[in-house]
Amino acid sequence: MNSQQLIDFLLLREPNVLLVVAGSLILCGMAAAVGCFTFLRKRALIGDAISHSVLPGVCLAFILTGEKSPLYFLIGAILSGMLSLVIMEGLSRSRMVRTDTSIALMLSVFFGTGIVLLTSIQHGGNAAQAGLDKFLFGKAASITQEDIWLFSISAASILGILILFFRGFTAISFDEEYAVSLGFPVKWLRFCLSFITVWAVAVGIQAVGVVLMSALLITPALAARMWTHSLRIMIALALVFGMISGYIGAFVSYTAPAMPTGPWIVVIATLLAGISMLFAPQRGLIAQWIERSKNRNKTLEENILKLFYQIGEKAGEFRKPVLEEDLINYRAFSNQQLRKGLKLLLSKKLLTMNLHAWQLTEQGVLEAQRIVRLHRLWELYLQQYLNLDPDHVHDDAEAMEHVITPEIEAQLDELLGYPVIDPHNTLIPPRV
């Protein structure tokens, strides 16, 4: 690809490129917006089943009309998709089969029926059937001006419905029982959301095909969910991710004509989801690893501080210098763990080192006192309110002491009557 071709694509100078890019952007954005609600309702497999269930409708529309009309295909696909959805819902609610079984059943039955009908059409001798098999994997390069109008009207209608019933769709996506208590018409909202999902899938198969449409429905929503807790922001991000996928997929298809647009759209969407799952600031794998690492370090530091306090408590001097060997003998730290924790505490100026001995600073004594206090308060709570034997409260207190907030500490203190002795008849340090 030379620079002139790149410029031509970016400026959308070729009519066919303009149609492909416009169609991809519209379809991907529409599917991504609807997919957010499908994703939040934990119905990703439903999207997969619907995308496969529309194929018989497309084939029957061709058999009945004898022409490849996008409008007829859309109507047939919607009817077929809704029929599969109604049957799935009916089987699930009747409890005759499990939900996952009903989804798998409808997916295989409808898709198999579609393949049979498609094969029959291909051997029927109708010249107009050429290219009908592109609905399996999509053929964005064949998008026409008529398709663009259909996509635009569908996308505008679907987005309008999403905006109109946004509060209701939000309510049923998170908790249907709560939505009922708020007075929302849950059955109508569920039907409406299912209808526009089928509609979006039926329209989108033109670009990415039956097989890949479920990925386009769910993947941008998954990527967006990694970055935010707000539904509005999630939808906006899903739209952006979906449209980026559509644009780059069209670009790859333009630069490498042998590469189909639809599969590349899904590949790009998957890459964006993968990046999001890795680098999202809160939910991403790297952020979670960092947070777990911080928590492990915090627990290690506090356990070492607590050990210093206990040694000082026995000696009657909290700032008594302690050798590393003594620390290891007191508690089952590995040499590597202990040295790591001591270095972290030294960097925070909670410990000082003199020759080979370690000593708490004044701030270190206060921090150690805080940890020991939380530990002993929780031990007392477990004994008094859960009726645990004093010999069995240590391990649970060991786990909880690191996550107790000042607010919980105050509540514990008040609930226990401001105690000064723990279950082992040991002094509970005063609040720092």
N, C-alpha and C positions, 0 to 999 in steps of 0.2 A: 504494500500500500504506500503510495507516494503522498507527499504533502498536499497536493491538489485534491486528491480523493478525500483526505481528512477534512480539508476546508469545505468541500462540497457537502460532506455529511453533516458537519457542525452547523453549516448555514442552511441545511435542508433544501438544497437547490433542486434535487431530483424529486419529481412528484411521487414516485414510488417510495422513496426513502421517507418523505414526509408522511405518507399514509401509514407506513409500518411503524414509525416512531410515535405518531399520534395515537394509533391504535394500541400499541404496547403500553404507552403511558396511561391511557384511559382504563384499559383492562386491568393493569397491575394495581393502579391506585384504587379502583373500585373493589377488586378482590381483597386487597389488604385491609380496607376499611371494614368490610363485612367480616373478614376473617378475625378481627379483634374480638368480636362478640362470640364467634364460634370457638375461639381459643379460650376465652374466659369461662365459657360454659362447659369446658372440658369435653367438647364434641368434635375434636379434630378428626376422629375416625368417621364421624357422620359426613363431614366434608368429602372425605375420600370415597365413601359409599355413594354420595350424590353425584360426584364427578364421573363415576363409572356407570351410574344408573341412567344418565341422560342419553347414552348412545342408542338404545332402542328407540327412543323418541325421535332422534335425528333420522334414523333409518326409516321409521314408519312415515315420517313427514315426507321423505323422498318418495317412498312407495306410493303414497296416496296422491301426491301432487305431480310427481314425475319431473320435478325441477329442483335445482339447488338454490332455493331462496333463503337468505339469512333469516328472514322473518318467520317463515314456516319452520325452519330448523329450530329457531328460538322457542316457538310455541310448543313444538313437539318435545324438545328437551325439557322445558319447564314442566309439562304435564307428566312426562316420564319420571323426572326427578321427584316431583311432589307425590306421585303414586308410590314410589319406593320409600319415601319418607313416612307417608301415612301407614304403610304396611309395617315398617320398622317400629314406629311408635306404638302401633296396635299390638304387635308381638311382645314388645317390652312391657307394656302396661298390663297385658294379660298374664304376664309371668309364666307363659308357656316356655319361653326360652330366655336366656340371659341377654342383656343388651348387646354385648360384644358378639354373641352368636347371631342375633338378628341382623346386625350390621354386616357381618361376614356373609350371611346368607343372601341378603339383598344385593350386596356388591357382586357376588359371584353369579347369582341368577340373572340379574339385569345385564351385567356386562357380557355374560355368556350368550344371552339372548341377542344382545346387540351385535356380537361377533357373527352369530348365525345369520341374522338378517343382513349384515354387511356382506358376508360371503355370498348369500343368495342374490343380492343386488348385483354384485360384481360378475356373477355368472348368468345374469338375466339378459344380457345383450343390450341394455339401455346405454347409449353412448353418453348420456348426460351424467352417468355415475362416476365418470373419471374424476379423480381427486377426492372422492368422498372418504376414502380411507385416511385422509389427512386429519380427520377429527380424532384419530387415535393419538397422534403426537403433535398435532398443531401445524399450521402453515401460515405464520404471520406474514410471510412475503406475498401472500395472495390477497391481503386485505385490500378492499376496494373502497371507493367513496361512499357507496351505499352502506358498507359495513361500519364506516366511521360514524355515519349518522345514527345507525342503530346502537352502536356502542355509546355514543354521547347521550342519546335519549335515555338509555338504560342506566348509565352511570349517574346522570342528573336525577333520575327518578329514585334510584336506590339511595343516593346520598341525601335526597330530600326526605325520604322516609326515615332514614337514620336520625336526621336532625329533628324531625317532627316527634318521633317517639323515643328520643334519646334517654330521657329519665326512666321510662318504662323498660327499655332494653337493658339499661344499666342495672336496674333493680333485679330483673330475672336472671341476668348473667352472673350475679354474685350470690343471690339467695332468693329462690322463688317463694318460699314460705314467708319470708319477710315482705316480699312484694305483695303477696296476698293480704297481709295484715295492713299494708298501707293503702289498700283499695285499688291496686292496679288490676286491669283485666288480663290476668296472666295467660289464660288460654289464647286470647286474641293476640297478645304480644308474641307469644311463642309461635303461633301460626304465621304471623307477619314476618318475624325474623327468619323463620324457616323458608318462607316464600322468597324473600330477597336473597337469601343464601343460594337457593336453587337458581334464581334468576342470574345472579352473578356468575355462578358456575357455568350455566348454559351459555352465557355470552362469552365467557373467557376461554371456552374450549376452542374457539376459532384461532386463538393465538398459540396456546400451549398444548392443546389437546386434552383428551379425556384422562389419559394416564397421569399427566403432570399437574392438572388443575388443582388438586388438593394441596400440593406443595405451595403453589402460588397463593392459596387461601390462608395457609397457616404460617408459613415461614416468615414473611415480613412482620406478622403479629408477634411471633416469638422473639424476633430480633428487637422489636420496639419495647416489649415487656421487660427486657433486661435493663433498660435505661430509666424507667420511671415507674412511679406508683399511681400516677394520675391517668385516668382513662382518656381524657381529652388529649393529653400530650402523647399517650400511647397511640391513639388513632392517627394523630398528625405525623408521628415518626413512622408508623406503618405505611402511611401514604407516601412519605418521602422514600423509604426503603424500597417499597414496591415500584415506584416510578424510576428510581435509580436502576433497579434491576431490569426494568423494561427498556430503558434507554441504552444501558451497556449491552444488554442482550441483542438489541437491534444493531448496535455498532459492530459487535463481533460478527453477526450474521452478514453485515455489509462488507466488512473487510475480508471475510473468508466465506465466500458464497456457498461452499459446501456445508457450512455449519448452520443448522436450523436455529431459528430465533427462539422458539419456545423452550427447548432444553437449556439453552444458554441463559435465558431469563431465570430459570429455576436454579441453575448453578450459581449465578451471581447472588440471588437471594439467599442461597444456602451459605455462601461465603460471608455475606453481611451478617447472617445469624451467627455463624461461627465466630466472627470478630466480636460481635456483641456479647456472646457467651464468655469470651475470654476477657475482654477489656472493659465491660460495663462497670461503673464505679462502685456499685453496691452488690449487685447480683452476679457479676462476672466471676469466673473461676479464679482469676488472678487476685481480684479484690477479696474474695472469700479466703484464699490461701493466706493473703497478708493479714486478714483479720484473725484467722485461726492462729497464725504465728504470733501475733500480738497477744492474744489471749493466753497462749502457752507460755510466752515470756512473762506475762503478768502473773500468772499462777506460780511459776517458778520463783520469781522475785519475792512474792508474798510468802511463799512457803519458807524461803531462806530467812526472810525477816522474822517470821514467826519462830523459827528455830533459834535465832540469835536472842529473841526475847525470852524464850523458855530457858535457855542456858543462863542468861543474865538473871532471870527470876530465881533460879536455884542458887546462883552464886551471890545474890543480893546486890548485884552491880550490873546494870543493863548495858553499860558501855565497856564491859570487860573484853579485852582482846581475845580472839579465838583463832586457833590454828585450823587450817583446812582439814587436817587429819581428824580433828575433834568433830568438825561438822559432819564429815562422812560417817563417823562412828555413831553420831546421834541420830542420823536419818539416812535412809537408803537412797542417797544421791549417787549417780555415777560421777566419776571425776570430770567428765566432759560437761555434764549438766551443771554441776556445782560451779565450775570455773566460768561457764557462760553466765550464770545468774549473778555471780560475784562481780563480774565485769560490768554487767548492766546496772547493778546497784551502785557501783563505783562511779559510773558515768552520770548517774542521777544524784550523786553526792549524798547518798543514804548510807554509804560505807566509806571508811578510810582504810588504808593499808599501811602498816608499820612493820618493816622487815617481812616476816612470814605470817604475821598475825593480822586478822581483820577485826575492825571495830565499828560499831554503829556510830553515826553522827547524831547530833541532837535531833535533827529532822528524821533520821532513820529510826530512832527510839519511838518517836511519836507515830510514825507509820506502822511500825511493828506492833505498837500498843493497839492501834486501830484494828489491825487484822486479828489479833488475839481476842480482842473484845467481841468482834463479830462472830468468831468461832464459838466462843463460850456462850454468847447469847443464843445462838442457834441450837447448840447442844441442849440448853435449858428448855427451849421451846419444844424440841423433839421429845424430851422427857415428859414435860407437863401436859402437852396437848396431843401427842401421839402415843403416849404411854410406852415409850421405848425404854428399855433398860439402860442405865448410864453407861454400861460397857459396850453398847451398840449404837451410840449416837455420834461417835467421833468421825467415822467415815462419811456419813451424810453431811455433817457440819463442815468437813474438809472440802466437800464439793460446793457447798452453798456460800461459804464465806467470801468467795471471790466475786460474787455477782450481787451481793446485797448492797443496795443503794442507801444513801443517808436517810431518805424518806422511810424505807423499810426498817432501817436501824431504829429510827425514832418510834415507829409503830411497835416494833418488837419490844423495845425498852418499856413503853407504856403498857403494853399488853401483859408483860411479865411482872409489872409492878416495880420497875427500876431496881432490879436485883443486883447484888454485889458478890454472890457466890454461885458457881456453876454446879452441875450435877456431880462433879468429882470433888466438891468442897474446896475448889480453887478460886482465888480472888478474880473477879471480873474487872478488868481495868476500867477506869472512868472514861467517859466520852472525851475524845480529843477536841 
